[in-house]
Amino acid sequence: MSKFKIRSTAVLAIAVCLSAASFAQNHPFISFDAPDGANGTIPTKINANGQIVGGYSDSHSLGHSFVRSVSGQITEFDPPNLTDSEALDINSRGQIVGVGGNGNHAYLRLANGIFHEIDPPGAVSALPSGINDFGTITGHYYSEASGVGHGFVLNTSGTYTLFDAPDAGTLSGSGTFPTGVNASGKIVGFYRDNNGVYHAFVRDDSGAITEFDPPGTLNGGSWPRINSNGDVVGSYFTDGFKEEHGFLRDATGVITTIDCPGSSGTNVNSINDNGAMVGTTFSSGGRAQGFRRSASGICTTLVGPLSSDIVYPSSLNNRQVTGRYQDAAGISHGFVQ
């Protein structure tokens, strides 16, 4: 297995006025690989314009970052003096956040290629998870050897705000882990309590944090995502971690369970501004397969170049979806549709 780290899985883009069928017809499945991605290419995010970022693993199994232009040109890069990097998010201005140096150093790459270090006060390591179109950045950091995660916000003036969910744990492996920020400055994420249980939260632009769990949750808050409307999607477990379900929490706080018909488990990874979402379903035999779900609730399986390919969508805008698919040899390739 490649050393390359997979940090996210799943996403789609479908305008609310299009049906699932017309979406597929108007958007062909396009495969792509980073030029030096001998051991795999994994897109993580697509912005509103169609630029895609992610990471690839070279022939020595070292990770590097890439950005793919709307025309399909791929630029490979690493932050200065850092290897083993991965680009994690990109906004509509082409600003990219990511991590390098074996996951210890966070970076901001401007559209002109200039890099800035993201370094919350007192941090020994940091991971940025999101950047909105105004340039506000969020993520988590570690400040002590105990291994407790804390949230941070970096605004456009360069000021850091540090925060923790009220019920976040203080033991090693616990803490607060933001996963995204929308245009209005709302931050979504999860926290892990001292019992090792995951929960989701939303932080508004005033700093108020609302913690929540989908009904019947045994372990929830799996990498939640937020759109510009304040709708949040994610996944949770019930029945002794045997059953996984997706959830949608709308901007008013109403939570709806998301399960695609015929699957034994559903993981929702992203939602666009029109209410379409993407994720992964699991068969009774454990096989994973990507799906897109329209705003009206219709689930459609994503199919790669070969029927044997396993497709994992990771991000969508209002027109396209990106992610990776895995071929029979176990190598990951990027796609856009």
C-alpha positions in Angstrom: 0.0 0.0 0.0 1.2 3.5 -0.8 2.6 5.6 2.0 0.4 8.4 0.7 -2.2 9.5 3.3 -5.9 9.6 2.3 -7.6 12.3 4.4 -10.9 12.5 2.8 -13.3 10.6 0.6 -16.3 11.7 -1.4 -18.1 14.5 -3.2 -20.3 15.5 -6.2 -21.6 18.4 -8.2 -25.0 18.6 -9.6 -27.2 21.7 -10.3 -30.6 21.5 -8.7 -32.2 21.9 -12.1 -30.5 18.9 -13.5 -31.6 15.3 -13.1 -29.0 12.6 -12.3 -29.2 11.3 -15.8 -28.7 14.6 -17.6 -25.8 15.4 -15.2 -24.0 12.2 -16.4 -24.7 12.9 -20.0 -23.5 16.5 -19.9 -20.4 15.7 -17.8 -18.2 12.9 -19.1 -16.0 11.0 -16.7 -12.5 12.3 -17.2 -9.5 10.5 -15.7 -6.3 12.3 -14.8 -3.0 11.6 -13.1 -0.3 13.9 -11.8 2.7 13.5 -14.1 4.9 12.1 -11.3 2.1 10.2 -9.6 3.5 6.7 -10.1 1.9 5.4 -6.9 -1.4 7.3 -7.1 -3.2 10.6 -7.5 -5.9 11.7 -5.0 -7.9 14.9 -5.5 -9.3 16.5 -2.3 -11.2 19.6 -3.4 -12.7 21.4 -6.3 -13.5 25.1 -6.1 -16.4 27.0 -7.7 -14.3 27.6 -10.9 -13.4 24.0 -11.4 -9.8 24.1 -10.2 -8.8 20.9 -8.4 -6.2 20.3 -5.7 -4.9 17.2 -4.0 -1.9 15.0 -3.5 0.0 12.4 -5.4 2.5 9.7 -4.4 5.7 9.5 -6.5 7.8 6.4 -7.4 9.4 6.6 -3.9 6.1 6.7 -2.2 6.6 10.3 -1.1 3.6 12.6 -1.2 3.4 15.9 -3.0 0.8 18.6 -3.7 -0.8 19.5 -7.0 -3.3 21.9 -8.5 -5.2 21.2 -11.8 -6.4 24.1 -13.8 -9.9 24.3 -15.5 -8.2 23.4 -18.8 -6.6 20.3 -17.3 -3.0 21.5 -16.8 -1.5 20.0 -13.6 1.1 21.9 -11.6 3.0 19.8 -9.0 4.5 21.5 -6.0 5.8 21.3 -2.4 6.1 24.1 0.2 9.7 25.4 0.5 12.0 23.0 2.3 9.2 20.5 2.8 8.3 17.2 1.2 5.6 14.6 1.8 2.9 17.3 1.2 -0.8 17.4 0.3 -3.1 20.2 -0.8 -6.3 20.0 1.2 -8.5 22.9 0.0 -8.7 25.7 -2.6 -11.0 28.8 -2.7 -12.4 30.6 -5.8 -9.4 32.9 -5.7 -7.0 30.0 -6.2 -5.6 30.2 -2.7 -4.6 26.8 -1.4 -4.1 25.4 2.1 -2.3 22.1 2.8 0.2 20.3 4.9 3.8 19.1 4.5 6.7 17.7 6.4 5.0 14.4 7.3 1.8 16.2 8.4 3.5 18.6 10.8 3.6 21.9 8.9 0.7 23.8 7.5 1.0 26.1 4.4 -0.9 28.7 2.5 -0.1 28.9 -1.2 -1.4 32.1 -3.0 -2.6 32.1 -6.6 0.8 33.6 -7.7 2.7 30.7 -6.1 3.9 32.5 -3.0 3.9 30.4 0.2 3.1 31.4 3.7 3.4 29.3 6.8 0.4 28.7 9.0 1.6 28.6 12.5 -0.9 29.0 15.4 0.6 30.4 18.6 2.2 27.6 20.6 1.6 25.0 18.0 4.1 22.2 17.5 2.1 21.0 14.4 -0.9 22.1 12.5 -3.3 20.9 9.8 -5.5 23.4 7.9 -8.8 21.9 6.7 -10.5 24.7 5.0 -10.3 28.2 3.4 -13.3 30.2 2.3 -13.4 32.7 -0.6 -12.5 35.6 1.7 -9.3 33.9 2.8 -10.4 32.8 6.3 -8.6 29.6 7.2 -9.5 27.0 9.8 -8.0 23.7 11.0 -6.5 22.1 14.1 -3.2 22.1 15.9 -1.3 20.4 18.7 0.6 22.4 21.3 1.7 19.8 23.7 3.1 16.3 23.9 -0.2 15.0 25.3 -1.7 14.8 21.8 -4.8 16.9 22.3 -6.2 18.7 19.3 -7.4 22.4 19.3 -9.2 24.4 16.7 -7.9 27.6 15.1 -9.2 30.4 12.8 -6.8 32.6 10.9 -8.4 35.7 9.5 -7.2 37.8 6.6 -5.4 40.3 8.8 -3.2 37.5 10.1 -4.8 37.2 13.5 -5.3 33.7 15.0 -8.3 32.8 17.2 -7.9 29.5 19.2 -10.9 27.6 20.4 -12.2 24.3 21.8 -15.6 22.7 21.8 -17.0 22.9 25.3 -17.2 19.1 25.8 -14.0 18.2 23.9 -11.7 15.8 25.7 -8.4 16.5 27.3 -6.8 13.1 27.0 -4.4 12.0 24.2 -6.2 11.6 20.9 -9.1 13.7 21.9 -9.8 17.4 21.3 -11.4 19.7 18.7 -11.0 19.3 15.0 -12.5 21.8 12.5 -13.1 20.4 9.0 -14.3 23.4 7.0 -15.4 27.0 6.9 -18.1 28.6 4.7 -18.4 32.1 3.1 -20.2 33.5 6.2 -17.5 32.3 8.5 -19.4 29.4 10.0 -17.0 26.6 11.0 -18.0 22.9 11.1 -16.0 20.1 12.7 -16.0 17.3 15.2 -14.7 16.8 18.7 -13.6 13.7 20.6 -14.5 13.4 24.2 -12.6 11.6 27.0 -14.5 8.4 26.3 -13.2 8.3 22.7 -16.7 9.2 21.3 -16.9 11.6 18.3 -19.5 14.4 18.1 -20.1 17.2 15.6 -20.2 20.9 16.1 -20.9 24.2 14.3 -19.2 27.4 15.3 -20.9 30.7 14.1 -19.0 33.8 13.2 -19.4 35.2 16.7 -17.6 32.3 18.2 -20.7 30.5 19.7 -20.3 26.7 19.4 -23.3 24.3 19.0 -22.6 20.7 19.6 -24.9 18.0 18.2 -25.3 14.3 17.5 -27.7 12.7 15.0 -30.5 10.7 16.8 -29.4 7.2 17.8 -25.7 8.0 17.4 -23.1 5.9 19.1 -20.2 7.6 17.3 -20.9 10.6 15.1 -19.3 13.7 13.5 -17.2 11.9 10.9 -15.5 14.7 9.0 -18.6 16.9 8.6 -18.8 19.5 5.7 -20.7 22.7 5.3 -22.1 24.6 2.4 -22.7 28.4 2.0 -26.3 28.0 3.2 -25.1 26.5 6.5 -26.2 22.9 5.7 -24.0 20.3 7.3 -23.4 16.7 6.1 -21.5 13.9 7.7 -21.7 10.3 8.9 -22.5 8.5 12.2 -22.6 4.9 13.6 -25.3 3.0 15.4 -25.8 -0.6 16.6 -22.3 -1.1 18.1 -20.6 0.5 15.1 -22.1 -2.1 12.7 -24.3 0.4 10.8 -23.0 3.6 9.2 -25.5 6.3 8.1 -25.1 9.7 6.5 -26.8 12.8 8.0 -27.9 16.2 6.8 -28.3 19.0 9.4 -30.0 22.0 7.8 -29.3 25.6 8.7 -32.3 25.5 11.2 -30.8 22.5 13.1 -33.2 19.8 11.7 -31.3 16.5 11.2 -32.2 14.0 8.6 -30.7 10.5 8.1 -29.3 9.8 4.7 -29.2 6.2 3.4 -29.0 5.2 -0.2 -31.4 2.4 -1.1 -29.9 -1.1 -1.2 -26.8 -0.3 0.7 -25.7 -1.7 4.1 -23.9 1.6 5.0 -23.8 5.1 3.7 -21.1 7.7 4.3 -21.8 11.3 3.2 -18.7 13.4 2.5 -19.8 16.7 0.9 -22.7 18.9 -0.1 -22.9 21.7 -2.6 -24.9 24.9 -2.4 -27.8 23.4 -4.3 -28.2 20.5 -1.8 -26.6 17.8 -3.9 -24.2 15.6 -2.0 -21.7 12.7 -2.6 -20.3 9.9 -0.5 -19.7 6.2 -0.4 -22.0 3.3 0.0 -21.1 -0.2 1.3 -22.7 -3.5 0.2 -23.4 -6.4 2.5 -20.2 -7.9 1.3 -18.3 -4.8 2.3 -17.6 -3.5 -1.2 -17.4 0.3 -1.3 -18.7 2.4 -4.2 -19.2 6.1 -4.7 -22.5 7.8 -5.2 -24.1 11.1 -5.9 -27.4 12.1 -4.4 -29.5 14.8 -6.0 -31.2 17.5 -3.9 -34.5 15.6 -4.5 -33.0 12.5 -2.8 -32.1 10.3 -5.8 -28.9 8.3 -5.3 -26.9 7.3 -8.4 -23.8 5.1 -8.4 -20.6 6.6 -9.8 -18.9 4.4 -12.4 -15.3 4.5 -13.4 -13.7 3.6 -16.8 -14.1 -0.1 -15.9 -17.0 -1.6 -14.0 -14.5 -3.1 -11.6 -13.1 0.3 -10.6 -14.0 1.6 -7.1 -14.9 5.3 -7.2 -14.5 7.6 -4.2 -15.8 11.1 -4.9 -14.3 13.7 -2.6 -15.6 17.2 -3.5 -18.1 19.0 -5.7 -19.1 22.4 -6.8 -22.4 23.3 -8.4 -21.4 21.8 -11.8 -18.8 19.1 -11.3 -17.6 16.4 -9.0 -14.0 15.2 -8.4 -12.4 12.4 -6.5 -10.4 9.3 -7.2 -11.0 5.8 -8.5 -9.0 2.7 -7.7 -8.1 0.3 -10.5 -7.6 -3.5 -10.2 -3.9 -3.0 -9.3 -5.0 -0.8 -6.3 -3.6 2.4 -7.8 -5.7 5.6 -7.3 -6.3 7.9 -10.3 -8.0 11.3 -10.2 -11.3 12.1 -12.0 -13.6 14.9 -12.7 -17.2 14.6 -14.0 
